Amino acid sequence: QVQLVESGGGLVQAGGSLRLSCVASVSISSINTMGWHRQAPGKERELVASITNSGSTNYTDSVKGRFTISRDNAKNTLYLQMNSLEPEDTAVYYCKADWVWFYKRYAWGQGTQVTVSS
């Protein structure tokens, strides 16, 4: 079973930066896609960014040019560098892993709170 542990959230002023980390309990080199999702109060969880094991990335429009997703397979760690943070980025950020082993499987982390003050 894959376990994911996020860290790096916190309180930051608008315009500031944070880097989120997600450490997996297994080698992530065999995980097809890893991603960051977020959920703000009263809103549905949304995909923020994803990265495949070949390095292809995808971002939601609202974070393009500000956030960068990366993965370090040697450290079994996924990152999200967030720059130029805005109050609208305030949410709980979740790490997710998607892979195939006979069938599609996935795992979620417990989430880390990001709060951006204006």
Backbone as CSV, one residue per row, in Angstrom:
resi,resn,N_x,N_y,N_z,CA_x,CA_y,CA_z,C_x,C_y,C_z
1,GLN,0.845,-1.187,0.000,0.000,0.000,0.000,0.882,1.239,0.000
2,VAL,0.551,2.176,-0.864,1.328,3.399,-0.975,0.824,4.401,0.051
3,GLN,1.746,4.935,0.833,1.410,6.011,1.773,2.129,7.274,1.340
4,LEU,1.412,8.395,1.408,1.943,9.684,0.986,1.852,10.656,2.152
5,VAL,2.936,11.372,2.408,2.963,12.329,3.511,3.402,13.686,2.982
6,GLU,2.504,14.662,3.080,2.801,16.013,2.616,3.379,16.852,3.740
7,SER,4.132,17.867,3.356,4.654,18.851,4.303,4.942,20.137,3.539
8,GLY,5.190,21.205,4.285,5.582,22.461,3.659,4.509,23.522,3.624
9,GLY,3.300,23.186,4.044,2.256,24.191,4.059,2.480,25.203,5.164
10,GLY,1.668,26.249,5.161,1.797,27.274,6.195,1.077,28.538,5.819
11,LEU,1.369,29.591,6.577,0.772,30.907,6.354,1.799,31.803,5.680
12,VAL,1.406,32.439,4.602,2.311,33.309,3.862,1.538,34.514,3.356
13,GLN,2.212,35.638,3.196,1.557,36.816,2.658,1.447,36.713,1.137
14,ALA,0.499,37.413,0.589,0.337,37.454,-0.865,1.642,37.899,-1.511
15,GLY,1.997,37.213,-2.593,3.260,37.486,-3.265,4.405,36.612,-2.801
16,GLY,4.187,35.899,-1.711,5.228,35.042,-1.161,5.299,33.692,-1.835
17,SER,6.183,32.844,-1.295,6.423,31.521,-1.883,6.387,30.439,-0.810
18,LEU,6.024,29.248,-1.244,6.098,28.053,-0.413,6.497,26.890,-1.309
19,ARG,7.139,25.884,-0.713,7.415,24.653,-1.438,6.821,23.486,-0.669
20,LEU,5.917,22.792,-1.317,5.310,21.606,-0.731,6.105,20.369,-1.129
21,SER,6.163,19.418,-0.213,6.816,18.142,-0.482,5.848,17.007,-0.178
22,CYS,5.995,15.931,-0.893,5.175,14.733,-0.673,6.111,13.536,-0.767
23,VAL,6.305,12.861,0.357,7.190,11.702,0.401,6.352,10.431,0.334
24,ALA,6.729,9.536,-0.566,6.012,8.270,-0.734,6.721,7.149,0.020
25,SER,5.935,6.156,0.429,6.476,5.029,1.186,7.097,3.969,0.280
26,VAL,6.933,4.168,-1.041,7.474,3.216,-2.012,8.237,3.990,-3.083
27,SER,8.942,3.257,-3.916,9.625,3.903,-5.033,8.599,4.512,-5.979
28,ILE,8.776,5.785,-6.298,7.801,6.436,-7.178,8.168,6.292,-8.650
29,SER,9.287,5.651,-8.917,9.682,5.494,-10.316,8.679,4.646,-11.089
30,SER,7.921,3.810,-10.384,6.925,2.963,-11.038,5.522,3.567,-10.981
31,ILE,5.398,4.741,-10.379,4.093,5.407,-10.312,3.917,6.253,-11.561
32,ASN,2.848,5.971,-12.303,2.656,6.605,-13.600,2.539,8.127,-13.496
33,THR,1.630,8.567,-12.629,1.356,9.995,-12.519,1.254,10.383,-11.058
34,MET,1.879,11.495,-10.718,1.712,12.082,-9.389,1.219,13.503,-9.564
35,GLY,0.414,13.930,-8.611,-0.150,15.255,-8.758,-0.467,15.922,-7.447
36,TRP,-0.703,17.206,-7.539,-1.166,18.016,-6.416,-2.587,18.483,-6.716
37,HIS,-3.446,18.306,-5.752,-4.817,18.764,-5.810,-5.045,19.694,-4.632
38,ARG,-6.073,20.520,-4.713,-6.391,21.390,-3.589,-7.899,21.507,-3.418
39,GLN,-8.267,21.796,-2.184,-9.672,21.976,-1.874,-9.824,23.160,-0.937
40,ALA,-10.528,24.169,-1.423,-10.818,25.352,-0.614,-12.153,25.142,0.083
41,PRO,-12.393,25.849,1.178,-13.660,25.697,1.899,-14.849,25.946,0.992
42,GLY,-15.788,25.015,1.008,-16.999,25.167,0.220,-16.842,24.867,-1.257
43,LYS,-15.659,24.432,-1.655,-15.416,24.150,-3.064,-15.018,22.690,-3.263
44,GLU,-15.137,22.230,-4.493,-14.734,20.874,-4.812,-13.213,20.799,-4.939
45,ARG,-12.700,19.593,-4.716,-11.266,19.381,-4.889,-10.928,19.500,-6.377
46,GLU,-9.825,20.198,-6.675,-9.430,20.397,-8.055,-7.970,20.018,-8.255
47,LEU,-7.665,19.593,-9.474,-6.284,19.292,-9.832,-5.518,20.600,-10.016
48,VAL,-4.367,20.710,-9.391,-3.509,21.884,-9.534,-2.430,21.616,-10.574
49,ALA,-1.740,20.496,-10.426,-0.645,20.157,-11.342,-0.376,18.666,-11.255
50,SER,0.115,18.110,-12.351,0.471,16.697,-12.364,1.736,16.494,-13.179
51,ILE,2.396,15.371,-12.922,3.627,15.042,-13.642,3.689,13.536,-13.828
52,THR,4.027,13.120,-15.030,4.132,11.689,-15.316,5.547,11.200,-15.005
53,ASN,5.746,9.896,-15.056,7.085,9.383,-14.774,8.045,9.623,-15.927
54,SER,7.538,10.138,-17.031,8.417,10.563,-18.129,8.712,12.056,-18.064
55,GLY,8.100,12.740,-17.079,8.387,14.153,-16.879,7.411,15.119,-17.514
56,SER,6.387,14.629,-18.152,5.384,15.521,-18.734,4.555,16.156,-17.633
57,THR,4.328,17.457,-17.763,3.598,18.190,-16.722,2.319,18.789,-17.269
58,ASN,1.411,19.038,-16.334,0.128,19.648,-16.668,-0.266,20.549,-15.521
59,TYR,-0.761,21.751,-15.824,-1.147,22.719,-14.799,-2.542,23.252,-15.073
60,THR,-3.258,23.546,-14.012,-4.499,24.253,-14.194,-4.172,25.698,-14.563
61,ASP,-5.051,26.336,-15.324,-4.733,27.651,-15.879,-4.374,28.683,-14.811
62,SER,-5.034,28.634,-13.678,-4.857,29.683,-12.662,-3.464,29.677,-12.023
63,VAL,-2.694,28.604,-12.191,-1.374,28.537,-11.563,-0.236,28.531,-12.573
64,LYS,-0.556,28.513,-13.844,0.490,28.497,-14.871,1.384,29.721,-14.741
65,GLY,2.688,29.471,-14.791,3.648,30.556,-14.660,3.992,30.899,-13.228
66,ARG,3.251,30.364,-12.269,3.521,30.646,-10.853,3.963,29.389,-10.091
67,PHE,3.395,28.234,-10.430,3.695,26.986,-9.723,4.525,26.079,-10.628
68,THR,5.384,25.297,-10.005,6.187,24.316,-10.733,6.152,22.991,-9.992
69,ILE,5.746,21.945,-10.701,5.723,20.611,-10.123,6.972,19.859,-10.568
70,SER,7.523,19.069,-9.657,8.696,18.261,-10.008,8.705,17.005,-9.139
71,ARG,9.481,16.032,-9.573,9.583,14.799,-8.806,11.039,14.342,-8.762
72,ASP,11.442,13.823,-7.631,12.777,13.278,-7.456,12.616,11.788,-7.165
73,ASN,12.760,10.975,-8.181,12.528,9.541,-8.001,13.518,8.928,-7.012
74,ALA,14.726,9.462,-6.956,15.728,8.915,-6.038,15.340,9.125,-4.576
75,LYS,14.580,10.185,-4.324,14.139,10.500,-2.953,12.690,10.123,-2.727
76,ASN,12.052,9.551,-3.741,10.627,9.190,-3.635,9.787,10.385,-3.224
77,THR,10.079,11.529,-3.776,9.453,12.774,-3.340,8.920,13.569,-4.512
78,LEU,7.730,14.113,-4.298,7.081,15.025,-5.236,7.110,16.412,-4.624
79,TYR,7.332,17.428,-5.467,7.393,18.811,-4.992,6.392,19.679,-5.735
80,LEU,6.023,20.779,-5.066,5.268,21.835,-5.721,5.846,23.163,-5.243
81,GLN,6.557,23.831,-6.126,7.070,25.161,-5.834,6.005,26.174,-6.193
82,MET,5.582,26.955,-5.213,4.508,27.926,-5.421,5.062,29.321,-5.204
83,ASN,5.052,30.114,-6.254,5.518,31.492,-6.195,4.367,32.445,-6.463
84,SER,4.565,33.698,-6.127,3.545,34.735,-6.363,2.186,34.279,-5.857
85,LEU,2.165,33.792,-4.644,0.927,33.253,-4.091,-0.129,34.339,-3.937
86,GLU,-1.363,33.924,-4.144,-2.514,34.825,-4.059,-3.487,34.283,-3.006
87,PRO,-4.300,35.156,-2.422,-5.288,34.669,-1.440,-6.166,33.545,-1.996
88,GLU,-6.412,33.572,-3.304,-7.245,32.546,-3.927,-6.570,31.173,-3.937
89,ASP,-5.285,31.119,-3.621,-4.580,29.841,-3.533,-4.781,29.159,-2.178
90,THR,-5.437,29.850,-1.263,-5.676,29.271,0.054,-6.531,28.014,-0.057
91,ALA,-6.029,26.920,0.486,-6.714,25.627,0.391,-5.896,24.570,1.132
92,VAL,-6.496,23.407,1.279,-5.732,22.236,1.707,-5.202,21.573,0.442
93,TYR,-3.912,21.340,0.417,-3.268,20.749,-0.749,-2.985,19.269,-0.485
94,TYR,-3.399,18.446,-1.447,-3.258,17.001,-1.328,-2.358,16.453,-2.420
95,CYS,-1.552,15.506,-2.055,-0.728,14.772,-3.004,-1.484,13.507,-3.424
96,LYS,-1.388,13.152,-4.685,-2.053,11.951,-5.180,-1.112,11.167,-6.095
97,ALA,-1.160,9.871,-5.961,-0.391,8.989,-6.832,-1.341,8.081,-7.604
98,ASP,-1.125,7.948,-8.894,-1.918,7.070,-9.753,-0.982,6.085,-10.452
99,TRP,-1.324,4.808,-10.377,-0.512,3.804,-11.051,-1.373,2.618,-11.439
100,VAL,-0.786,1.747,-12.240,-1.501,0.561,-12.715,-0.749,-0.684,-12.258
101,TRP,-1.435,-1.540,-11.554,-0.924,-2.865,-11.166,-2.100,-3.814,-11.284
102,PHE,-2.216,-4.424,-12.437,-3.354,-5.231,-12.852,-4.569,-4.345,-13.140
103,TYR,-4.797,-3.357,-12.355,-5.855,-2.390,-12.618,-5.403,-1.031,-12.073
104,LYS,-6.176,0.000,-12.401,-5.819,1.346,-11.952,-5.952,1.452,-10.441
105,ARG,-4.952,2.038,-9.832,-4.946,2.255,-8.380,-4.544,3.694,-8.103
106,TYR,-4.878,4.163,-6.901,-4.490,5.517,-6.524,-4.378,5.599,-5.018
107,ALA,-3.675,6.636,-4.563,-3.535,6.897,-3.132,-3.488,8.398,-2.911
108,TRP,-4.017,8.830,-1.784,-4.029,10.246,-1.403,-3.197,10.433,-0.133
109,GLY,-2.603,11.608,-0.030,-1.984,12.010,1.220,-3.033,12.620,2.129
110,GLN,-2.601,13.010,3.322,-3.555,13.536,4.308,-3.822,15.024,4.124
111,GLY,-3.015,15.697,3.334,-3.219,17.113,3.055,-2.371,18.027,3.924
112,THR,-2.077,19.193,3.383,-1.354,20.233,4.127,-2.010,21.572,3.826
113,GLN,-2.210,22.364,4.872,-2.935,23.628,4.725,-2.010,24.728,4.209
114,VAL,-2.475,25.432,3.203,-1.796,26.629,2.691,-2.752,27.803,2.850
115,THR,-2.295,28.824,3.554,-3.109,30.013,3.769,-2.325,31.231,3.300
116,VAL,-2.939,31.978,2.396,-2.296,33.177,1.842,-3.090,34.392,2.303
117,SER,-2.443,35.265,3.033,-3.109,36.461,3.547,-2.903,37.627,2.581
118,SER,-3.905,38.493,2.538,-3.830,39.645,1.615,-3.198,40.842,2.285
